Amino acid sequence: MHFPINIPIGKSHIPVHFICETLAYFLGYRYYAWLRKHHTDSISEHNRLIIFIGAAFGAFVGSHVVGVLENPTLLSQFNIMYFMGNKTIVGGMLGGLIGVELTKKQIGVTVSSGDMMVYPLVVAMVIGRTGCFLAGLEDGTYGIASNLPWAIDFGDGIRRHPTNLYEILFWLILWMVLQLVEKRYEFTNGSRFKVFMVSYLLFRFLDEFIKPDYFFSFGLSVIQLVCIAGILYYYKVFLYPQKLIKPHARTPVYLL
């Protein structure tokens, strides 16, 4: 396999990464729309729209701000193009979370708005990370050099950790674990999303150790510091895990 993978069209080509990213948004939203149609949503359609706008704005700002700060040595190059060209999922998730919470506070919504988004987000992440993997070195999400049997040469002659594939595997395992739990229990309000966020932040904190990131003298990267901040925000998940689930009161509708 030669990276990056592109689809030739005449003398030009379309990056598979772009196609996967577009499919991730489209299929993730269609899955969410299907869930909302088959599940009673305590949040009105109008408020959902406002919350989506808040989430999108927060995710946009968060992803680019954290992306720019990811390598402090390059901040001297800062301009609008540099800002738009750097983004990260961790920053997008936490920025989106902040945007949602601020929006909900303004419109008076107190119930969880993230539970219904968990499985659609998992689908979107799997498709999106597939695109990252097929983009090879151009995407910048590869790992450090490795001699492991499954290490991959993305085109520069160096066999590396396929961290994109690690993340895809993580999402698939999380999906299966959530479904197994929901066969016997029901998540309390907001708990599915909390488990989703904490699980990913823990995974990314560990995964960053095998990426060619900029690490401060104390051994952590900007992404890892952001992950720690997010984990601390959800500290109650670790202190009161028994409050995350309860016996089933209805048949789950979140499974594919």
RONU-628503 format. One line per 10 residues: their letters; for each residue x, y, z of N, C-alpha, C, O. Coordinates in steps of 0.2 Angstrom, whole numbers, always signed. Atoms other than C-alpha are relative to their C-alpha. Example, Ala and Ser with C-alpha at 12.3 -4.5 7.8 and 13.67 -1.06 7.14 Angstrom:
// RONU-628503
AS = +4,-6,+0,+62,-22,+39,+4,+6,+0,+9,+5,+3  -4,-6,-1,+68,-5,+36,-4,+5,+3,-1,+11,+4
This chain:
// RONU-628503
MHFPINIPIG = +4,-6,+0,+0,+0,+0,+4,+6,+0,+9,+7,+4  -4,-6,+1,+7,+17,-5,-5,+6,+3,-10,+7,+1  +3,-5,-3,+2,+32,+5,+2,+7,-3,+8,+8,-5  +8,+0,-2,-8,+44,+4,-4,-3,-6,-2,-4,-11  +4,+3,+4,-22,+35,-4,-5,+5,-3,-8,+9,+0  +4,-5,+3,-31,+46,-17,-4,-3,-6,-2,-9,-8  +4,+3,+5,-44,+43,-30,+1,+4,-6,-1,+10,-7  -2,-4,+6,-38,+49,-48,-6,+2,-4,-11,-3,-5  +5,-2,+4,-50,+59,-58,+3,+4,-5,+5,+10,-4  -4,-3,+6,-42,+63,-75,+7,+2,+2,+11,-2,+4
KSHIPVHFIC = -7,-2,-2,-26,+73,-71,+0,+3,+7,+5,+4,+10  +0,-2,-7,-32,+77,-54,-2,-6,+5,-2,-11,+2  +2,+5,-5,-37,+67,-38,-4,+3,+5,-4,+9,+7  +3,-2,-6,-48,+67,-23,+3,-4,+6,+3,-10,+5  -3,+3,-6,-40,+63,-6,-6,-5,+3,-11,-2,+4  +5,+4,-4,-49,+48,+2,-1,+3,+7,-6,+2,+10  +1,-3,-6,-46,+57,+18,-6,+5,+0,-10,+5,+5  +6,-5,+1,-58,+71,+12,-7,-4,+0,-12,-2,+2  +6,+4,+1,-71,+58,+7,-2,-3,+7,-8,-3,+8  +2,+3,-7,-70,+49,+24,-2,+5,+5,-7,+4,+8
ETLAYFLGYR = +2,-5,-4,-71,+65,+33,-7,+2,-1,-11,+4,+3  +7,-2,+2,-87,+70,+23,-5,-5,+2,-10,-4,+5  +4,+5,-2,-94,+53,+26,-1,-1,+7,-7,-2,+10  +1,+0,-7,-91,+54,+44,-5,+5,+3,-9,+3,+7  +5,-5,-2,-101,+70,+46,-7,-2,-2,-12,-2,+2  +7,+1,+3,-115,+64,+35,-3,-6,+3,-9,-6,+5  +3,+6,-3,-117,+46,+42,-1,+1,+7,-6,-2,+10  +1,-1,-7,-114,+52,+60,-7,+4,+1,-11,+2,+6  +6,-4,-1,-128,+65,+58,-7,-5,-2,-12,-4,+1  +6,+4,+2,-140,+52,+49,-1,-5,+5,-7,-6,+7
YYAWLRKHHT = +1,+4,-6,-137,+40,+63,-4,+3,+6,-8,+1,+9  +3,-4,-6,-141,+53,+76,-8,+2,-2,-12,+1,+2  +7,-1,+2,-157,+58,+66,-5,-6,+1,-10,-5,+3  +4,+6,-1,-163,+40,+66,-1,-1,+7,-7,-3,+9  +1,+1,-7,-160,+39,+84,-5,+4,+3,-10,+2,+7  +5,-4,-3,-170,+54,+88,-7,-1,-2,-12,+0,+1  +7,+2,+3,-184,+48,+77,-3,-6,+4,-9,-6,+5  +2,+6,-3,-185,+32,+86,+1,+0,+8,+0,-5,+11  -1,-1,-7,-182,+39,+104,-3,+6,+2,-2,+11,-1  +3,-6,-2,-191,+51,+114,+5,+5,+3,+9,+3,+8
DSISEHNRLI = -6,-5,-2,-180,+67,+116,-4,+5,+4,-8,+8,+2  +3,-5,-5,-184,+78,+131,+2,+7,-2,+0,+12,+1  -2,-6,+2,-175,+92,+122,-4,+2,-6,-4,-2,-11  +4,-2,+6,-186,+102,+109,+5,+0,-6,+11,+1,-5  -4,-1,+6,-180,+103,+91,+3,+6,+0,+9,+7,-3  -2,-6,+0,-178,+121,+93,+7,+1,+4,+12,+3,+2  -6,+0,-5,-166,+119,+108,+5,-4,-2,+11,-2,-1  -5,+4,+2,-157,+105,+100,+4,+4,-6,+10,+3,-6  -3,-4,+5,-153,+117,+85,+5,+5,+3,+10,+5,+1  -5,-5,-4,-146,+130,+97,+6,-3,+3,+11,-1,+3
IFIGAAFGAF = -6,+4,-3,-136,+117,+106,+5,-2,-5,+11,-2,-4  -4,+2,+5,-129,+111,+90,+5,+6,-2,+11,+5,-4  -3,-5,+2,-124,+128,+85,+6,+2,+5,+12,+3,+4  -5,-1,-5,-115,+131,+102,+5,-5,+0,+11,-4,+1  -5,+5,+1,-107,+114,+100,+5,+1,-5,+11,+0,-5  -5,-1,+6,-100,+118,+83,+4,+5,+1,+10,+5,-1  -4,-6,-1,-94,+135,+88,+6,-2,+5,+12,-1,+4  -5,+2,-5,-85,+128,+103,+5,-5,-3,+11,-5,-1  -4,+5,+2,-78,+113,+94,+5,+3,-5,+11,+2,-5  -4,-3,+5,-71,+124,+80,+5,+4,+4,+11,+3,+2
VGSHVVGVLE = -5,-4,-4,-62,+136,+92,+4,-5,+4,+10,-4,+4  -5,+5,-4,-56,+122,+104,+5,-4,-4,+10,-5,-3  -5,+4,+4,-49,+111,+90,+6,+4,-3,+11,+2,-3  -6,-4,+3,-39,+125,+82,+4,+3,+5,+10,+4,+4  -4,-3,-5,-33,+133,+98,+5,-5,+3,+11,-4,+3  -4,+5,-2,-27,+117,+105,+5,-2,-5,+11,-4,-4  -4,+2,+5,-20,+112,+88,+6,+5,-1,+12,+3,-2  -5,-5,+1,-10,+129,+87,+5,-1,+6,+11,+0,+5  -5,+1,-6,-3,+126,+105,+3,-6,+1,+8,-7,+5  -3,+7,-1,+2,+108,+102,+7,+0,-1,+11,-4,+2
NPTLLSQFNI = -7,-1,+0,+19,+114,+97,+2,+7,+1,+2,+11,-4  -2,-7,-2,+24,+130,+106,+6,+3,-4,+6,+9,-4  -6,-2,+4,+40,+131,+96,-2,+3,-6,+2,+7,-9  +2,-3,+6,+30,+136,+81,-5,+6,+0,-7,+8,-5  +4,-5,-1,+20,+149,+88,+2,+7,-3,-2,+11,-5  -3,-6,+4,+31,+163,+80,-3,+0,-7,-3,+5,-10  +3,+0,+6,+23,+157,+64,-7,+2,-1,-10,+1,-6  +7,+0,-1,+6,+161,+70,-3,+5,-5,-1,+11,-6  +4,-5,+4,-6,+169,+57,-7,-4,-2,-8,-10,+1  +7,+3,+1,-24,+165,+51,+1,-7,-4,-3,-12,-2
MYFMGNKTIV = -1,+6,+3,-18,+151,+39,+3,-5,+5,+1,-11,+4  -2,+5,-5,-8,+143,+53,-5,-2,+5,-5,-8,+6  +6,+1,-4,-23,+144,+64,-5,-5,-3,-7,-10,+0  +4,+4,+4,-34,+136,+51,+3,-7,-1,-1,-12,-2  -3,+6,+2,-22,+123,+47,+2,-5,+5,+4,-11,+4  -1,+4,-5,-20,+116,+64,-6,-1,+4,-9,+3,+7  +5,+1,-4,-33,+107,+73,+1,-7,+3,+5,-11,+1  +0,+6,-3,-36,+92,+85,-6,-2,+3,-10,+2,+5  +6,+2,-2,-50,+81,+90,-1,+1,+7,-7,+3,+10  +1,-1,-8,-47,+82,+109,-2,+7,+1,-7,+8,+5
GGMLGGLIGV = +2,-7,-1,-48,+101,+108,-7,+1,-3,-11,+5,+0  +6,-1,+3,-63,+100,+97,-6,-3,+5,-11,+0,+6  +5,+3,-4,-72,+88,+109,-1,+4,+7,-7,+6,+9  +0,-4,-6,-68,+99,+125,-3,+7,-2,-7,+9,+2  +3,-7,+3,-72,+115,+115,-7,-1,-1,-11,+4,+1  +7,+1,+1,-88,+108,+110,-4,-1,+6,-10,+1,+7  +3,+1,-7,-92,+102,+128,-1,+7,+3,-7,+8,+6  +1,-7,-3,-89,+120,+134,-5,+4,-4,-10,+7,+0  +6,-3,+4,-100,+127,+120,-7,-2,+2,-11,+2,+2  +7,+3,-2,-114,+115,+124,-2,+2,+7,-8,+5,+8
ELTKKQIGVT = +2,-2,-7,-114,+119,+143,-1,+7,+0,-6,+9,+4  +1,-7,+0,-113,+137,+140,-7,+2,-3,-11,+6,-1  +6,+0,+3,-127,+136,+128,-6,-2,+4,-12,+1,+4  +5,+3,-4,-138,+125,+139,-2,+5,+6,-8,+5,+8  +1,-5,-5,-136,+137,+153,-4,+6,-2,-8,+8,+2  +4,-5,+2,-142,+151,+143,-7,-1,-2,-12,+3,-1  +7,+2,+2,-158,+142,+136,-3,-4,+6,-9,-5,+5  +4,+3,-6,-162,+134,+153,-1,-8,-1,-5,-11,+2  +1,+8,+1,-159,+115,+147,+4,-3,+6,+10,-1,+6  -4,+3,-5,-154,+105,+162,+1,-8,-1,+6,-11,+2
VSSGDMMVYP = -1,+7,+1,-155,+87,+155,+6,-1,-5,+8,+4,-8  -5,+2,+4,-141,+78,+146,-2,+1,-8,-7,-1,-10  +1,-1,+8,-139,+83,+127,+5,-5,-3,+4,-5,-10  -6,+4,+3,-124,+71,+124,-2,-7,-1,+2,-10,-5  +1,+7,+0,-131,+54,+127,-2,-3,-6,+1,-8,-9  +3,+2,+6,-140,+53,+111,+6,+0,-6,+5,-3,-11  -5,-1,+5,-124,+58,+102,+6,-5,+0,+10,-5,-4  -6,+4,-1,-112,+45,+108,+1,-5,-5,+6,-5,-8  -1,+5,+5,-115,+31,+96,+1,+3,-7,+5,+1,-11  -2,-3,+6,-116,+43,+81,+7,+3,+0,+10,+2,-6
LVVAMVIGRT = -6,-3,-1,-100,+51,+87,+5,-6,-1,+11,-5,-5  -4,+6,+1,-92,+33,+88,+1,-2,-8,+6,-3,-10  +0,+1,+7,-97,+30,+70,+4,+5,-4,+8,+3,-8  -4,-5,+4,-90,+46,+64,+7,+0,+1,+11,+1,-3  -7,+0,-2,-74,+44,+73,+4,-6,-4,+9,-5,-6  -3,+5,+4,-71,+27,+65,+1,+1,-7,+7,+0,-10  -1,-2,+7,-74,+33,+48,+5,+5,-1,+9,+5,-6  -5,-6,+0,-64,+49,+51,+7,-3,+1,+12,-1,-3  -7,+2,-1,-49,+40,+58,+2,-5,-6,+8,-6,-7  -2,+4,+6,-49,+28,+43,+3,+4,-5,+8,+3,-9
GCFLAGLEDG = -3,-5,+5,-47,+43,+32,+7,+3,+2,+11,+3,-2  -7,-2,-2,-32,+49,+43,+5,-5,-1,+10,-4,-3  -5,+5,+2,-24,+32,+41,+2,+0,-7,+8,-1,-9  -1,+0,+8,-26,+32,+22,+4,+6,-2,+7,+6,-8  -3,-6,+2,-19,+50,+22,+8,-1,+1,+12,+3,-2  -7,+1,-1,-2,+43,+28,+3,+6,+4,+0,+8,+9  -4,-5,-3,+11,+56,+33,-4,+7,+0,-2,+11,+4  +3,-7,+1,+1,+71,+27,-5,+2,+5,-6,+8,+7  +5,-1,-5,-12,+69,+41,+3,+2,+6,+1,+6,+10  -4,-1,-6,+1,+70,+55,-2,-3,+6,-1,-1,+11
TYGIASNLPW = +3,+3,-6,-8,+58,+66,+4,-7,+1,+1,-11,+4  -4,+6,+0,+5,+44,+64,+4,-1,+7,+4,+4,+10  -4,+1,-6,+16,+37,+78,+7,+0,-1,+10,+1,-6  -7,+0,+1,+34,+36,+82,+3,-7,-3,-1,-11,-4  -3,+6,+3,+46,+23,+75,-1,-6,+4,+0,-6,+10  +1,+6,-4,+43,+5,+80,+2,-6,-4,+2,-6,-10  -1,+6,+3,+49,-12,+76,-5,-6,+1,-3,-12,+0  +5,+5,-1,+33,-21,+81,-2,-3,-7,-2,+0,-12  +2,+3,+6,+27,-33,+68,-6,+3,-4,-6,+3,-10  +5,-4,+3,+12,-22,+64,+1,+7,-2,-3,+11,-4
AIDFGDGIRR = -2,-7,+2,+22,-6,+62,-1,+1,-8,+0,-4,-12  +2,-1,+7,+18,+2,+45,+5,+6,-2,+6,+11,+1  -4,-5,+4,+29,+12,+33,-5,+5,-4,-8,+2,-8  +5,-4,+3,+18,+27,+28,+3,+4,-6,+0,+9,-8  -3,-3,+6,+30,+32,+14,+7,+3,+1,+10,+5,-4  -7,-3,-1,+46,+39,+22,+5,-5,+2,+11,-3,+4  -5,+6,-1,+55,+22,+24,+0,-1,+8,+5,-6,+9  -1,+2,-7,+52,+22,+43,-7,-3,+2,-12,-1,+1  +6,+4,-3,+40,+9,+51,-2,+3,+6,+2,+4,+11  +3,-3,-6,+29,+17,+64,-6,-3,+3,-9,-7,+0
HPTNLYEILF = +6,+2,-3,+15,+14,+76,-6,+3,-4,-6,+9,-5  +6,-3,+4,-1,+15,+66,-5,+2,+5,-10,-1,+7  +4,-3,-6,-9,+26,+80,-8,+1,-3,-12,+1,+1  +7,-1,+3,-24,+29,+68,-4,-7,+1,-10,-7,+3  +3,+7,+0,-28,+10,+68,-1,-1,+8,-6,-5,+9  +1,+1,-7,-26,+10,+87,-6,+3,+3,-10,+0,+6  +6,-4,-2,-39,+23,+89,-6,-3,-3,-11,-4,+1  +6,+3,+3,-51,+14,+77,-2,-6,+5,-7,-7,+6  +2,+6,-4,-49,-2,+88,-3,+2,+7,-7,-1,+9  +3,-2,-7,-52,+8,+104,-7,+2,-1,-11,+0,+3
WLILWMVLQL = +7,-2,+1,-68,+15,+97,-5,-6,-1,-10,-6,+2  +4,+6,+1,-74,-2,+91,-1,-4,+7,-6,-7,+8  +0,+3,-7,-70,-9,+109,-5,+3,+4,-9,+0,+8  +5,-4,-4,-79,+5,+117,-7,-1,-2,-11,-2,+2  +7,+1,+3,-94,+3,+106,-3,-7,+3,-8,-7,+5  +2,+7,-3,-95,-16,+111,-1,+0,+7,-6,-3,+10  +0,+0,-7,-92,-13,+129,-7,+4,+2,-10,+2,+7  +6,-4,-2,-106,+1,+130,-6,-5,-2,-11,-4,+2  +6,+4,+2,-118,-11,+121,-1,-6,+5,-7,-8,+6  +0,+5,-5,-114,-25,+133,-3,+2,+6,-7,-1,+9
VEKRYEFTNG = +2,-3,-6,-117,-14,+147,-8,+1,+0,-12,+0,+4  +7,-2,+1,-134,-8,+140,-5,-6,-1,-11,-5,-1  +4,+5,+0,-140,-25,+138,-3,-2,+7,-8,-6,+7  +2,+2,-7,-141,-27,+157,-2,+6,+4,-6,+5,+8  +1,-6,-4,-142,-9,+163,-2,+6,-4,-1,+5,-11  +2,-6,+4,-148,+8,+158,+5,+6,+3,+5,+6,+10  -4,-5,-3,-136,+23,+160,-4,+6,+2,-10,+7,+0  +4,-6,-3,-142,+37,+171,+1,+6,-5,+5,+6,-9  +0,-6,+4,-145,+54,+163,+7,+3,+0,+10,+5,+5  -6,-3,+1,-129,+60,+155,+6,-5,+1,+12,-3,-1
SRFKVFMVSY = -6,+4,-1,-118,+45,+160,+3,-3,-6,+9,-4,-6  -3,+3,+6,-116,+37,+143,+5,+5,-3,+10,+3,-5  -5,-5,+3,-108,+53,+137,+6,+1,+4,+12,+2,+2  -6,-1,-4,-97,+55,+152,+5,-6,+0,+11,-5,-1  -4,+6,+1,-91,+37,+150,+4,+1,-7,+10,-1,-7  -3,-1,+6,-88,+41,+132,+6,+5,+0,+12,+3,-3  -5,-6,+0,-78,+57,+135,+6,-3,+5,+12,-2,+2  -6,+2,-5,-67,+50,+150,+4,-6,-3,+10,-6,-3  -4,+5,+3,-63,+34,+140,+4,+2,-5,+10,+0,-6  -4,-3,+6,-57,+44,+125,+6,+4,+3,+11,+3,+0
LLFRFLDEFI = -5,-4,-3,-47,+56,+136,+5,-4,+3,+11,-3,+2  -5,+4,-3,-38,+42,+145,+4,-4,-6,+10,-4,-5  -3,+3,+5,-35,+33,+129,+5,+5,-4,+11,+3,-5  -5,-5,+3,-27,+49,+121,+5,+2,+4,+11,+3,+1  -6,-2,-5,-17,+53,+136,+5,-5,-1,+11,-4,-1  -5,+5,+1,-8,+36,+134,+2,+0,-7,+8,-2,-8  -2,+0,+7,-8,+36,+115,+5,+5,-2,+9,+4,-6  -4,-5,+1,+1,+52,+115,+8,-1,+1,+12,+2,-2  -7,+2,-1,+17,+44,+122,+3,-3,-6,+9,-3,-6  -3,+3,+6,+19,+35,+106,-1,+4,-7,-1,+1,-12
KPDYFFSFGL = +0,-4,+5,+17,+50,+95,+6,+5,+0,+8,+7,+5  -6,-5,+0,+31,+62,+89,-2,+7,+2,-2,+12,-2  +3,-7,-2,+23,+77,+99,+6,+4,+3,+12,+1,+4  -5,-4,-4,+32,+91,+108,-2,-1,+7,-7,+0,+9  +1,+2,-7,+34,+86,+126,+4,+5,+4,+10,+7,+3  -3,-5,-5,+38,+99,+140,+5,-4,+4,+6,-10,+4  -6,+3,-4,+53,+96,+151,-3,-5,+6,+1,-9,+8  +3,+5,-5,+41,+87,+164,-3,-6,-3,-6,-10,+0  +2,+6,+3,+37,+74,+151,-7,-1,-3,-9,-6,-5  +7,+0,+3,+19,+79,+145,+0,+4,-6,+3,+9,-6
SVIQLVCIAG = +1,-4,+6,+13,+86,+129,-7,+5,+2,-10,+4,+7  +6,-5,-1,-1,+100,+127,-6,-4,+0,-11,-3,+4  +6,+4,+0,-13,+87,+122,-1,-4,+6,-7,-5,+8  +1,+3,-6,-10,+77,+137,-2,+4,+6,-6,+2,+10  +2,-5,-5,-12,+92,+148,-8,+2,-1,-11,+2,+4  +7,-1,+1,-29,+95,+140,-4,-6,+2,-9,-5,+5  +4,+6,-2,-34,+77,+142,-1,+0,+8,-6,-2,+11  +1,+0,-7,-30,+79,+161,-5,+5,+2,-9,+3,+7  +5,-5,-2,-40,+94,+162,-7,-2,-1,-12,-1,+3  +7,+3,+2,-55,+85,+154,-2,-5,+5,-7,-6,+7
ILYYYKVFLY = +1,+6,-5,-53,+70,+166,-2,+3,+6,-6,+0,+10  +2,-3,-6,-53,+81,+181,-7,+3,+0,-10,+3,+5  +7,-2,+0,-69,+89,+175,-5,-5,+1,-10,-4,+4  +5,+6,-1,-77,+72,+175,+2,-4,+6,+1,-10,+6  -3,+4,-6,-69,+67,+192,-5,-4,+4,-4,-9,+6  +5,+4,-4,-86,+61,+199,-1,-7,-3,-4,-11,+0  +1,+6,+3,-86,+47,+186,+5,-5,+4,+3,-11,+4  -5,+5,-3,-71,+39,+196,-2,+0,+8,-1,-6,+11  +2,+0,-8,-78,+44,+214,-7,-4,+1,-7,-7,+6  +7,+3,-1,-96,+38,+211,-2,-4,-6,-7,-3,-9
PQKLIKPHAR = +2,+4,+6,-96,+24,+197,-6,-3,+1,-10,-5,-4  +6,+3,-1,-111,+16,+205,-6,+4,-3,-11,+2,-4  +5,-4,+2,-121,+31,+200,-1,+1,-8,-5,+4,-10  +0,-1,+7,-118,+29,+181,-5,-5,-3,-8,-3,-8  +5,+5,+3,-130,+14,+178,-6,-1,+5,-5,+0,+11  +6,+2,-4,-147,+8,+185,-3,-6,-4,-2,-7,-10  +3,+5,+4,-158,-7,+181,-4,+3,-6,-7,+8,-5  +4,-2,+6,-167,-6,+164,-7,+2,+2,-11,-2,+6  +7,-2,+0,-183,+3,+164,-4,+0,-7,-10,+1,-7  +3,+0,+7,-186,+2,+145,+5,-4,-4,+11,-6,-2
TPVYLL = -4,+3,+5,-179,-7,+130,+5,+5,-3,+3,+10,-6  -4,-5,+3,-163,+1,+124,-1,+1,-8,-2,-4,-11  +1,-1,+8,-164,+9,+106,+6,+2,-3,+6,+5,-9  -6,-3,+2,-146,+14,+104,+4,-5,-4,+9,-3,-7  -4,+5,+4,-140,-2,+96,-1,+0,-7,-7,+1,-9  +1,+0,+7,-137,-4,+78,-3,-7,-2,-4,-9,-8
